[in-house]
Each structure stands twice: as structure tokens, then as C-alpha cells.
Amino acid sequence: MKLTKRHLTFLSFAFILSFAKANISLPEFFSNHMVLQQQSEAKLWGWGHPQEKVTITTTWSTDTIRTEVNNQCKWSVALPTAKAGGPYEITIQGYNTVVLSDVMLGEVWLLSGQSNMEWCARWGYNNADEVVKNANRPNIRLFTVTRRTAENPIMDLQGDWKACSPETVLDFSAIGYIFGRTLQDSLDNVPIGLINTAWGGSPIEIWVPEEEITKDEYLFEESKKLEDMAWTAREPGRAYNAIIAPLMPMNIAGVLWYQGETNAANPKAYTGMLAALADSWRKGFDKDFSFYYAQIAPWKDYGPVSGVQVREAQRRALDVMDNAGMVVVSDIGDTLDIHPRNKIDAGIRFANLALNQTYGKRHLPVSGPIYKAHTVNGKKVVVNFDYAEGLHAKGPALTMFELKDKDGKWHKAKARIRKNTIEVSAREVKEPIDVRFAWSSAATPGLFNKDGLPASCFTSSEDME
């Protein structure tokens, strides 16, 4: 049969129409088995044909949400979520229909940092076999983001949601899973969504938007101290653009951050870097979520003080960040291994901090002793701490204090505990100026509070020399 011009026009129109009718799509993150933040306005977005009408319905509500694809081929909605539960379905209808099944509503946490957050059971940690064997927890859902970099923020990423099982937890963040398991046990079996973005060896600079670093002359100059590395990018913003930005502005309960080992190359800038990271992420996610981070563990190969300078910069970040908390792991570290194998206690400490501060379970411990202030009383210095109730020492902790004299020289000092404070003195120092504690990269301070949590190292000297 000979095709006329009219026939060809009709066939072309039909082809275009059929193409248009398969246009609604979503980021890979929105998929079967996912978890959305409960009792919130969860953000949902995707792409379509300009002016395409989009309706969203769920099985936890009788409401229908309507929107329209804009002239940039994008659509988005704020999806009201119910109390924790599931499984549910979400139906997105445009010219085509997308159905997301086995969706849970619960608590969603983003995990990030470098290898100590990434560390999984397959690589080995204390009692990993027992943890894996008992990991049949289908209401914990795991999402690991595939590593990518980008010079500018992108809109999608790779990864898939999996129900937690002995098979799926094997390659998932150990600290993240222990955190999620502990949360679930304390929150009446609420579904937990864990999104793992950690990248072993990565410096903090690649997780901060480039403009946040380049606009700050000090941070920008410090970022140049990083050398090229075969296992990770080093340029500011590259992981943020490809791994974090595509998740924005979904609704999350909070962030767990364990990173800093690589930044022993420029430790004094870490306070500003961490504050810039938290501020920019909260802006991107459009929420003042909880931000909890681990202080890096002692390790002998950092060099004499670069490791402790990172820890001190992390401690000082508590003074410039709101809605934040720090987990100290110096007592469960390994000075011979940058990857301590006690991931269980680290995960539990993260969970107790979140349960207390985010979920209001005030009976759970928050922190070990944190330097607050000091006063000079003649030749003696009295050090005050937050979280100091039940202050006590183990091992050589009280020999780890030093005082600085008026000439700027540090001296070994004697210390004693007096009513949850530390009184420090040194025979050679008549006029003490500053005080510091456990000031070396490999120091394992044995100073604890009543909860058995360790004190952070510290120095009162502003330049952290």
C-alpha cells in the first residue's frame, strides 16, 4: 500500500504521542522498598512533559495531590506522610503510571564520611559474624549510593533500596547498621531508612559545595594543601555535586558523619570546613536536621600532632554548630590501625546521642567530658567540663596534662580530680597561660564520666600548636 502524505503525518503524530505518554519518571532514589520520613512533608519530584498533569495517590491516605510539569520538564510535590508503618504504595499518574511498592514510613538518616563510616562486615570488625547472623530486620532499609563526581550539581544518582538481611547487611556500613538497629529497638520497631554515601579516603573538601570554600580565603588556601590521591577526588564540591545534591531536598531526620583522617594534611581548617558542610547541607535539604559526627580515633602514623589537631578542630566545631553532637571513640580505637574494629560501640554511641537529643530519651548518655573553660588561680589551673558528673581517671590519664608558661613553652603537669573538675599545676610554671590534655596524635586519654564515656583531648591555646 502506498503511504500518502496524510498517512505519514498521522503516523508521525502517533509516534510523538506514544513517546509523550511514557514521560513521567523519578530519580533512582525513589523506588520500591524505600523509606520516607514519617509525619512530615516528604519531598517527591521527577520529570515529565511540559504541562503534563500529574496526580499522586498513596495507600496511607485518601488524598490526591495534583501538580503540573513545568517548562523545564520538572515536577515536585510535598507529600504529607502518616505515622510510622507500612508497607504502602505510591502511584504517580501522568501520561504514564509509575507505582512504587513496599514503601515504609519511618526515620530516615543519611550516613557519610570516609572509610570508618563505610567499613562493613565483609571487611571484618569485632563480633561481625554474630551481628550479620542476626540481621534479619526487613523494616530496616539500606541504600548505598554509587560513587560519582561532578563539576556541577546533578539531579540523579545510582543505588537501590534493599531490605536488611544477613546478605544485604554484609556490605553495608557497620556503624550505620548498628545505629539503625539500636534506634529501631528503642523506638518501638519503627522502620528505619539508612542512606550510605561514605567514600573511603575522601577529604571533607569534596563534600562541601565549591563556592562555600572558594568564597572563604582561608578555607580555599587550606584546601590547596591536599595532594592528588589515586583513591579519591580532592577538588572542592565534587562528591557534594554528584552524591549529596541529587538527594536534596528530600526530608531526613539527620546526618551521621565520620570523617577527618585524610584532613590531617590541613587540620586547623577542619572546624570551618565542618561548619560549612553542615550549614550547606541543611540549606540544601531545607531543614535544620540533627548533625552528629565522630571524632577521629588516635593513630600513631598521623605524625606527632596533626591527628590530635583534627580532633581538637572537631571539638571546637561544637561551639559554632547548632543542633550538633560529637561521639568520642578514643577509648575504643587502635593506635596501630586507622580503622578500629570496634564498630559496635561506635554505632551505639551515635544511637544514644540521637535517641537523647533527637528523640527525647534523656536517660541515655550523650557525651563524655568536653572541655568548657579554665580559670587560673595563682600557679594552679582549674579545668571545667561539660558532661563531667562522676569524673574519674583510668591508667595514666592524669599525667597527660600540660601547662604553658608566659614565654610560650609547654611543661608536663600534675593533675588531680576535685569535684568533677581537674586541678592542674607544674613546678616550673609560675604564671600559667594555657592548659592542654592528651596532646599527641596517638594519645588515648583515660578520663571518663559516670556513663563510662571518654573525655575529648583539648587545648585552650587558640593556635592549636
C-alpha positions as CSV (number, residue, x, y, z in Angstrom):
1,M,0.0,0.0,0.0
2,K,1.3,3.4,-0.9
3,L,1.5,5.8,2.1
4,T,0.1,9.2,1.4
5,K,1.4,12.5,3.0
6,R,-1.7,12.4,5.2
7,H,-0.9,8.8,6.4
8,L,2.7,9.8,7.2
9,T,1.5,12.9,9.1
10,F,-0.8,10.7,11.2
11,L,1.9,8.1,11.9
12,S,4.3,10.8,13.0
13,F,1.7,12.3,15.3
14,A,1.0,8.8,16.8
15,F,4.7,8.2,17.3
16,I,5.2,11.5,19.1
17,L,2.1,10.9,21.2
18,S,3.3,7.4,22.2
19,F,6.6,8.9,23.2
20,A,5.0,11.6,25.3
21,K,2.8,9.1,27.1
22,A,5.9,7.4,28.6
23,N,7.3,10.6,30.0
24,I,6.8,10.6,33.8
25,S,10.0,9.4,35.6
26,L,11.6,9.8,39.0
27,P,15.1,9.8,40.4
28,E,16.5,6.4,41.1
29,F,16.3,7.0,44.8
30,F,12.5,6.9,44.7
31,S,11.9,3.2,44.2
32,N,10.4,0.1,45.7
33,H,11.4,-0.7,49.3
34,M,12.3,2.9,50.2
35,V,11.6,4.7,53.5
36,L,10.1,8.2,53.7
37,Q,10.3,10.4,56.8
38,Q,7.2,9.8,58.9
39,Q,4.8,12.5,59.9
40,S,6.3,15.1,57.7
41,E,6.0,16.7,54.3
42,A,8.2,14.3,52.3
43,K,9.6,15.8,49.1
44,L,8.9,13.9,45.9
45,W,10.0,15.0,42.5
46,G,10.7,13.9,38.9
47,W,10.4,14.7,35.2
48,G,7.8,14.7,32.6
49,H,6.4,16.5,29.5
50,P,5.8,20.3,29.9
51,Q,2.2,21.0,31.0
52,E,1.7,17.3,31.7
53,K,-0.8,16.9,34.6
54,V,0.5,14.7,37.4
55,T,-1.5,13.1,40.3
56,I,-0.1,11.3,43.3
57,T,-2.0,9.0,45.5
58,T,-0.9,6.8,48.4
59,T,-2.4,3.9,50.3
60,W,-1.8,5.6,53.6
61,S,-4.1,8.5,52.7
62,T,-7.3,9.1,50.7
63,D,-6.0,12.4,49.5
64,T,-5.0,13.1,45.9
65,I,-2.1,15.5,45.2
66,R,-2.0,17.3,41.9
67,T,0.7,19.2,40.1
68,E,1.9,20.0,36.6
69,V,5.2,19.6,34.9
70,N,6.9,22.9,34.3
71,N,8.6,24.2,31.2
72,Q,11.9,22.8,32.5
73,C,10.3,19.3,32.4
74,K,10.3,19.1,36.2
75,W,7.6,18.5,38.8
76,S,7.7,18.3,42.6
77,V,5.3,17.9,45.5
78,A,5.3,17.9,49.3
79,L,3.8,14.6,50.2
80,P,2.2,14.5,53.7
81,T,3.2,11.3,55.4
82,A,1.5,9.4,58.2
83,K,2.8,7.9,61.4
84,A,5.4,5.1,61.0
85,G,4.2,2.0,59.3
86,G,3.8,0.2,56.0
87,P,4.2,-1.3,53.6
88,Y,2.4,1.2,51.3
89,E,2.1,2.1,47.7
90,I,2.6,5.4,45.9
91,T,1.0,5.9,42.5
92,I,2.3,8.7,40.2
93,Q,0.0,9.2,37.2
94,G,0.8,11.3,34.2
95,Y,0.6,10.2,30.6
96,N,2.0,7.0,32.0
97,T,1.8,5.5,35.5
98,V,4.6,4.7,38.0
99,V,3.8,2.6,41.1
100,L,6.2,2.4,44.0
101,S,5.5,-0.6,46.2
102,D,6.7,-1.8,49.6
103,V,7.2,1.8,50.8
104,M,7.7,2.3,54.5
105,L,7.2,5.4,56.6
106,G,9.8,5.8,59.4
107,E,13.0,7.6,60.3
108,V,15.5,8.4,57.6
109,W,19.2,9.0,58.3
110,L,22.0,10.0,55.9
111,L,25.4,8.4,56.6
112,S,28.6,10.0,55.2
113,G,32.3,10.5,55.6
114,Q,35.2,8.2,54.8
115,S,36.3,4.6,55.4
116,N,35.4,4.3,59.1
117,M,31.8,5.0,58.2
118,E,32.0,2.9,55.1
119,W,33.5,-0.1,56.9
120,C,31.4,-3.2,56.6
121,A,31.1,-6.8,57.9
122,R,32.8,-8.2,54.8
123,W,35.9,-6.3,55.7
124,G,35.8,-7.6,59.3
125,Y,35.0,-6.0,62.7
126,N,34.6,-7.3,66.2
127,N,31.7,-9.8,66.5
128,A,30.7,-9.1,62.9
129,D,29.6,-12.7,62.3
130,E,27.1,-12.5,65.2
131,V,25.8,-9.2,64.0
132,V,25.3,-10.4,60.5
133,K,23.6,-13.7,61.6
134,N,21.0,-11.7,63.5
135,A,20.5,-9.0,60.9
136,N,17.1,-10.3,59.6
137,R,15.4,-6.9,60.1
138,P,13.3,-6.3,57.0
139,N,11.9,-3.0,58.4
140,I,15.4,-1.5,58.2
141,R,16.0,-0.5,54.6
142,L,19.5,0.1,53.2
143,F,20.5,2.3,50.3
144,T,24.2,2.6,49.3
145,V,25.0,5.4,46.8
146,T,27.4,4.6,43.9
147,R,30.5,6.8,43.9
148,R,30.5,9.6,41.3
149,T,31.9,13.0,40.9
150,A,30.6,16.1,39.1
151,E,31.8,19.6,38.5
152,N,28.3,20.9,39.0
153,P,25.3,19.7,41.0
154,I,23.4,16.9,39.2
155,M,19.8,15.6,39.6
156,D,20.2,11.8,39.9
157,L,22.4,9.1,41.3
158,Q,22.8,5.4,41.3
159,G,21.8,2.9,44.0
160,D,18.9,0.8,45.1
161,W,16.9,0.2,48.3
162,K,17.2,-3.2,50.0
163,A,15.5,-4.7,53.0
164,C,18.0,-5.5,55.7
165,S,19.1,-9.2,55.9
166,P,22.2,-11.2,56.6
167,E,23.0,-11.0,52.9
168,T,22.4,-7.3,52.3
169,V,24.0,-6.0,55.6
170,L,27.3,-7.7,54.7
171,D,28.4,-4.8,52.5
172,F,26.7,-2.0,54.4
173,S,28.1,0.5,56.8
174,A,28.7,-1.3,60.1
175,I,28.3,1.8,62.2
176,G,25.2,2.8,60.2
177,Y,23.5,-0.6,60.7
178,I,24.3,-0.8,64.5
179,F,22.9,2.8,64.7
180,G,19.8,1.8,62.9
181,R,19.3,-1.4,64.8
182,T,19.6,0.4,68.2
183,L,17.2,3.2,67.1
184,Q,14.7,0.6,66.0
185,D,14.9,-1.3,69.3
186,S,14.3,1.9,71.2
187,L,11.6,3.4,69.0
188,D,9.0,0.5,69.0
189,N,10.2,-1.1,65.9
190,V,9.8,2.0,63.7
191,P,11.0,1.4,60.1
192,I,14.5,2.9,59.6
193,G,15.9,4.1,56.3
194,L,19.7,4.4,56.1
195,I,21.4,6.1,53.1
196,N,25.1,5.4,52.9
197,T,27.2,7.9,50.9
198,A,30.6,7.3,52.6
199,W,33.7,7.3,50.4
200,G,36.9,5.8,51.9
201,G,39.8,8.2,52.0
202,S,37.8,11.2,50.9
203,P,38.7,14.7,52.3
204,I,36.0,16.9,53.7
205,E,36.5,19.4,50.9
206,I,34.8,17.2,48.2
207,W,31.6,17.1,50.4
208,V,31.3,20.9,50.7
209,P,29.8,23.0,47.9
210,E,32.7,24.5,46.0
211,E,31.5,28.1,46.4
212,E,31.4,27.7,50.2
213,I,35.2,27.0,50.2
214,T,36.3,29.4,47.4
215,K,34.5,32.4,49.0
216,D,36.4,31.9,52.2
217,E,40.1,32.8,51.5
218,Y,41.4,30.8,54.5
219,L,39.5,27.6,53.7
220,F,40.4,28.0,50.0
221,E,44.1,28.2,50.7
222,E,43.9,25.3,53.1
223,S,42.2,23.2,50.6
224,K,45.2,23.6,48.3
225,K,47.3,21.7,50.8
226,L,45.7,18.4,49.8
227,E,47.7,16.3,47.3
228,D,46.3,14.2,44.5
229,M,45.2,10.8,45.6
230,A,44.5,7.7,43.5
231,W,41.5,6.6,45.5
232,T,39.5,9.8,45.8
233,A,38.9,13.2,44.3
234,R,40.3,16.2,46.2
235,E,38.7,19.2,44.4
236,P,36.0,21.0,46.5
237,G,32.4,20.1,45.9
238,R,32.9,17.0,43.6
239,A,31.2,14.5,45.8
240,Y,28.6,17.0,47.0
241,N,27.6,17.7,43.4
242,A,27.2,14.0,42.5
243,I,26.2,12.3,45.7
244,I,24.5,14.7,48.1
245,A,22.9,17.3,45.8
246,P,20.7,14.7,44.0
247,L,19.1,13.7,47.3
248,M,18.0,17.3,48.0
249,P,15.5,18.4,49.2
250,M,14.2,15.1,50.5
251,N,13.2,15.0,54.1
252,I,15.6,13.3,56.6
253,A,15.8,13.1,60.3
254,G,19.5,13.7,60.5
255,V,23.1,13.0,59.4
256,L,25.8,10.9,60.8
257,W,29.3,12.0,59.8
258,Y,32.6,10.1,60.4
259,Q,35.5,11.7,58.6
260,G,38.6,13.7,59.2
261,E,41.5,11.2,58.9
262,T,42.5,12.5,55.4
263,N,42.4,16.1,56.7
264,A,45.4,15.5,58.9
265,A,47.0,17.3,55.9
266,N,45.3,20.6,56.9
267,P,43.8,20.0,60.4
268,K,43.4,23.6,61.6
269,A,40.8,24.4,58.9
270,Y,38.6,21.5,59.9
271,T,36.3,23.5,62.2
272,G,35.4,25.9,59.4
273,M,35.1,23.1,56.9
274,L,32.7,21.1,59.1
275,A,30.5,24.1,59.9
276,A,30.3,25.0,56.2
277,L,29.4,21.4,55.4
278,A,26.6,21.2,57.9
279,D,25.2,24.7,57.0
280,S,25.2,24.0,53.3
281,W,23.6,20.6,53.7
282,R,20.8,22.0,55.9
283,K,20.2,24.7,53.3
284,G,20.0,22.1,50.5
285,F,17.7,19.8,52.4
286,D,15.7,22.8,53.6
287,K,15.7,21.5,57.2
288,D,17.6,22.1,60.4
289,F,18.2,18.4,60.9
290,S,20.3,16.8,63.6
291,F,24.0,16.6,62.7
292,Y,26.1,14.1,64.7
293,Y,29.7,13.3,64.0
294,A,32.5,11.1,65.3
295,Q,35.9,12.5,66.4
296,I,38.6,10.5,64.7
297,A,40.4,7.9,66.8
298,P,44.1,8.1,67.9
299,W,46.6,6.7,65.4
300,K,50.4,6.8,65.6
301,D,51.0,7.4,61.9
302,Y,49.4,10.8,61.6
303,G,52.6,12.4,62.8
304,P,53.2,13.9,66.2
305,V,50.2,16.3,66.4
306,S,48.3,16.5,63.1
307,G,45.9,13.8,64.3
308,V,45.1,15.5,67.6
309,Q,44.8,18.8,65.8
310,V,41.9,17.3,63.8
311,R,40.3,16.0,66.9
312,E,40.6,19.4,68.6
313,A,39.2,21.2,65.5
314,Q,36.3,18.7,65.7
315,R,35.8,19.5,69.3
316,R,35.8,23.2,68.6
317,A,33.1,22.7,65.9
318,L,30.6,22.1,68.8
319,D,31.0,25.8,69.7
320,V,30.0,27.0,66.2
321,M,27.3,24.5,65.2
322,D,23.7,24.3,66.3
323,N,21.8,21.0,66.8
324,A,25.0,19.0,66.6
325,G,26.8,16.4,68.8
326,M,30.2,14.6,68.8
327,V,30.9,11.0,69.5
328,V,34.4,10.4,71.0
329,V,35.9,7.0,70.3
330,S,39.4,7.4,71.6
331,D,39.0,4.5,74.2
332,I,37.8,2.1,71.5
333,G,40.3,3.0,68.9
334,D,43.5,1.3,67.8
335,T,46.7,3.4,67.7
336,L,48.2,0.9,65.3
337,D,45.3,0.8,62.9
338,I,43.4,3.8,61.3
339,H,40.4,1.5,61.1
340,P,39.4,0.5,64.7
341,R,37.4,-2.8,64.7
342,N,35.1,-1.9,67.5
343,K,32.3,-0.6,65.3
344,I,29.5,-1.8,67.6
345,D,30.2,0.6,70.4
346,A,30.7,3.4,68.0
347,G,27.3,2.8,66.4
348,I,25.7,2.5,69.9
349,R,27.2,5.8,70.9
350,F,25.8,7.5,67.8
351,A,22.4,6.0,68.5
352,N,22.3,7.0,72.2
353,L,23.3,10.6,71.2
354,A,20.4,10.7,68.6
355,L,17.9,9.0,70.9
356,N,18.7,11.5,73.6
357,Q,18.9,14.7,71.5
358,T,16.6,14.0,68.6
359,Y,14.1,11.6,70.1
360,G,14.0,13.0,73.7
361,K,15.1,9.9,75.6
362,R,17.0,11.9,78.2
363,H,18.1,8.9,80.3
364,L,20.6,7.8,77.6
365,P,24.2,9.1,77.6
366,V,25.1,12.0,75.3
367,S,28.9,12.5,75.6
368,G,32.0,12.1,77.6
369,P,33.6,15.1,79.4
370,I,34.1,18.1,77.0
371,Y,36.4,21.0,77.9
372,K,34.3,24.0,78.8
373,A,36.6,26.6,80.4
374,H,39.5,27.0,82.7
375,T,40.4,29.5,85.4
376,V,43.9,30.5,86.7
377,N,44.2,30.6,90.4
378,G,47.8,31.6,91.2
379,K,50.1,28.8,90.0
380,K,47.2,26.4,89.5
381,V,44.7,26.0,86.7
382,V,41.2,24.6,87.3
383,V,39.6,22.9,84.3
384,N,35.8,22.7,84.0
385,F,34.0,20.2,81.7
386,D,30.5,19.7,80.3
387,Y,29.2,16.2,81.0
388,A,31.6,15.8,83.9
389,E,29.4,14.1,86.5
390,G,31.3,11.2,88.0
391,L,34.6,12.3,86.5
392,H,37.3,9.7,87.1
393,A,40.6,8.6,85.6
394,K,42.0,5.3,84.4
395,G,45.6,4.5,83.7
396,P,47.9,7.4,83.0
397,A,45.2,10.0,82.2
398,L,46.2,12.4,84.9
399,T,49.8,12.5,83.6
400,M,48.6,13.8,80.2
401,F,48.0,17.4,81.2
402,E,50.4,20.2,80.3
403,L,50.6,23.9,81.2
404,K,52.0,26.7,79.0
405,D,54.1,29.4,80.7
406,K,54.2,33.1,79.9
407,D,57.1,32.5,77.5
408,G,55.0,30.1,75.4
409,K,56.7,26.9,76.5
410,W,54.7,23.8,77.4
411,H,55.5,21.8,80.6
412,K,54.4,18.4,81.9
413,A,52.0,19.0,84.7
414,K,50.4,17.2,87.7
415,A,46.6,16.9,87.8
416,R,44.1,15.8,90.3
417,I,40.3,15.5,90.3
418,R,38.3,17.8,92.6
419,K,34.5,17.7,92.5
420,N,34.2,16.9,88.8
421,T,36.9,19.4,87.8
422,I,40.6,19.0,87.2
423,E,43.2,20.9,89.1
424,V,46.5,21.2,87.2
425,S,49.9,22.6,88.3
426,A,53.5,22.4,87.2
427,R,56.5,23.3,89.4
428,E,58.2,25.1,86.5
429,V,55.2,27.2,85.6
430,K,54.7,30.2,88.0
431,E,52.2,32.0,85.7
432,P,50.2,29.5,83.6
433,I,48.7,30.9,80.4
434,D,47.1,27.8,78.8
435,V,46.3,24.2,79.5
436,R,46.1,21.1,77.3
437,F,45.3,17.4,77.6
438,A,46.3,14.3,75.7
439,W,48.1,16.4,73.1
440,S,49.5,13.9,70.7
441,S,48.1,12.0,67.7
442,A,48.3,8.6,69.4
443,A,47.2,9.7,72.9
444,T,44.4,7.5,74.4
445,P,43.0,9.6,77.2
446,G,41.6,7.6,80.1
447,L,39.4,10.3,81.6
448,F,35.7,9.3,81.9
449,N,32.4,10.4,83.3
450,K,29.7,8.3,85.2
451,D,28.4,6.9,81.9
452,G,31.8,5.5,81.1
453,L,32.3,7.8,78.1
454,P,35.8,9.2,77.4
455,A,36.9,12.8,77.5
456,S,38.0,14.6,74.4
457,C,41.5,15.9,74.1
458,F,41.7,19.7,74.2
459,T,43.9,22.7,74.2
460,S,43.0,26.2,75.4
461,S,45.6,27.7,73.1
462,E,44.0,29.4,70.2
463,D,46.5,28.5,67.6
464,M,46.5,24.7,68.4
465,E,50.2,24.4,68.1
